[in-house]
Amino acid sequence: MIRILTIFLLLQLSAEAATIDTTVVRNLNEDWYFVDNDGYLPLIDKTNYQKSTIHFTLKEKEYEGKSLLLKSSDPVSVFLNNDLALILKGTRLLSIDSLQGLYQSDLRFTLYNKNLNVFNLTTQVLSISTADSAPLS
């Protein structure tokens, strides 16, 4: 019994020693745009949006050291600089630095679903760090 209690306490102490600190740097849903006959237009009124794609761009070196959170409850094709990057359903966390290393330019994302529901999408830039939760001295 003492052995189990000791293991539990050690696990609890190690879990409390280092925690993940996540901060939303930018909600990219505010930066969505779409293509219309007049060119690229910002997606302001999501309520009546009935197209199958939305777009957003991350400027080169703007979010160094950050991560991109993509979340969708429906399957969505994610294109990056016009290349199919992944099929998203659920949550994906991508390193912006790694993507920048591959493309060496602005990152232009297109999210596609024939029946796209923008209310089921989340796109955010996150800052993720390990925080020491030890008491301040």
C-alpha positions as a printed Julia matrix, in Angstrom:
137×3 Matrix{Float64}:
   0.0    0.0     0.0
   2.83   2.41    0.87
   4.56   1.58   -2.42
   1.41   2.48   -4.41
   0.97   5.7    -2.43
   4.62   6.66   -3.04
   4.29   6.05   -6.8
   1.08   8.09   -6.89
   2.72  11.0    -5.05
   5.76  10.94   -7.36
   3.51  10.96  -10.44
   1.48  13.82   -8.99
   4.59  15.85   -8.2
   6.06  15.33  -11.66
   2.75  16.29  -13.29
   2.6   19.49  -11.26
   6.25  20.38  -11.88
   5.79  21.01  -15.61
   2.51  22.0   -17.21
   1.69  23.1   -20.72
   0.79  26.76  -21.08
  -1.29  27.5   -24.19
  -2.16  31.04  -25.3
  -4.27  32.02  -28.3
  -2.13  34.54  -30.19
  -4.64  35.13  -32.98
  -8.07  33.81  -33.87
  -7.68  33.36  -37.63
 -11.45  33.02  -38.14
 -11.39  36.82  -38.19
  -9.01  36.72  -41.19
 -11.02  34.38  -43.41
 -11.73  35.48  -46.96
 -13.45  34.02  -49.99
 -13.31  34.39  -53.76
 -16.15  36.17  -55.51
 -16.61  37.73  -58.94
 -15.06  40.9   -57.48
 -11.94  39.07  -56.26
 -11.01  38.23  -52.67
 -13.48  39.49  -50.07
 -13.35  39.22  -46.27
 -15.85  36.81  -44.73
 -17.79  39.17  -42.5
 -21.26  37.61  -42.36
 -20.79  33.93  -41.58
 -24.53  33.39  -41.01
 -25.49  33.29  -44.69
 -22.22  31.96  -46.1
 -22.95  29.13  -48.55
 -19.74  28.63  -50.5
 -17.55  25.54  -50.26
 -14.18  27.2   -49.49
 -12.64  29.71  -47.13
  -9.09  31.02  -47.24
  -6.6   32.58  -44.83
  -2.94  33.55  -45.09
  -0.07  33.52  -42.61
   2.61  36.03  -43.58
   6.14  34.68  -43.72
   7.95  34.94  -40.35
   4.95  36.6   -38.68
   4.34  33.76  -36.22
   7.8   32.28  -35.6
   7.82  29.71  -32.82
   4.04  29.38  -32.83
   1.64  26.57  -33.73
  -1.42  26.47  -35.95
  -4.55  24.86  -34.53
  -7.02  23.53  -37.1
 -10.26  22.03  -35.82
 -13.31  20.76  -37.69
 -16.14  18.43  -36.77
 -16.73  17.72  -40.48
 -14.16  16.38  -42.96
 -12.35  19.31  -44.61
  -9.68  19.25  -47.29
  -6.84  21.56  -46.28
  -4.78  23.0   -49.12
  -1.52  24.81  -48.42
  -0.19  27.01  -51.23
  -2.49  25.13  -53.64
  -1.22  21.66  -52.6
  -3.47  19.23  -50.75
  -1.85  19.06  -47.32
  -4.31  16.95  -45.33
  -7.88  15.85  -44.79
  -8.96  17.26  -41.46
 -11.58  15.85  -39.15
 -11.03  16.58  -35.5
  -8.06  18.6   -34.28
  -4.58  19.11  -35.76
  -1.73  21.12  -34.33
   0.93  22.15  -36.86
   4.29  23.83  -36.33
   4.3   27.09  -38.29
   8.11  27.07  -38.35
   8.1   23.62  -40.0
   5.6   24.77  -42.61
   7.65  27.92  -43.27
  10.72  25.73  -43.71
   8.94  23.72  -46.39
   7.39  26.59  -48.33
   9.76  29.55  -47.75
   6.92  32.01  -48.38
   3.57  33.21  -47.08
   1.35  30.27  -46.15
  -1.95  30.45  -48.06
  -4.54  28.03  -46.68
  -7.74  26.93  -48.36
 -10.3   24.86  -46.47
 -12.77  22.98  -48.66
 -15.9   20.94  -48.11
 -18.74  20.63  -50.59
 -21.17  21.5   -47.75
 -18.84  23.74  -45.74
 -20.21  24.88  -42.39
 -17.94  27.66  -41.14
 -19.41  27.36  -37.65
 -17.77  23.93  -37.34
 -14.28  25.33  -38.05
 -11.64  26.77  -35.74
  -8.35  28.24  -36.96
  -6.0   29.76  -34.39
  -2.34  30.62  -33.89
  -1.19  29.33  -30.5
   1.82  29.91  -28.33
   2.63  26.69  -26.49
   5.23  26.52  -23.78
   6.11  24.42  -20.78
   5.44  26.35  -17.62
   7.02  25.53  -14.3
   4.2   25.49  -11.79
   6.48  25.43   -8.74
   5.58  28.07   -6.19
   7.32  31.4    -6.63
  10.01  32.07   -4.05
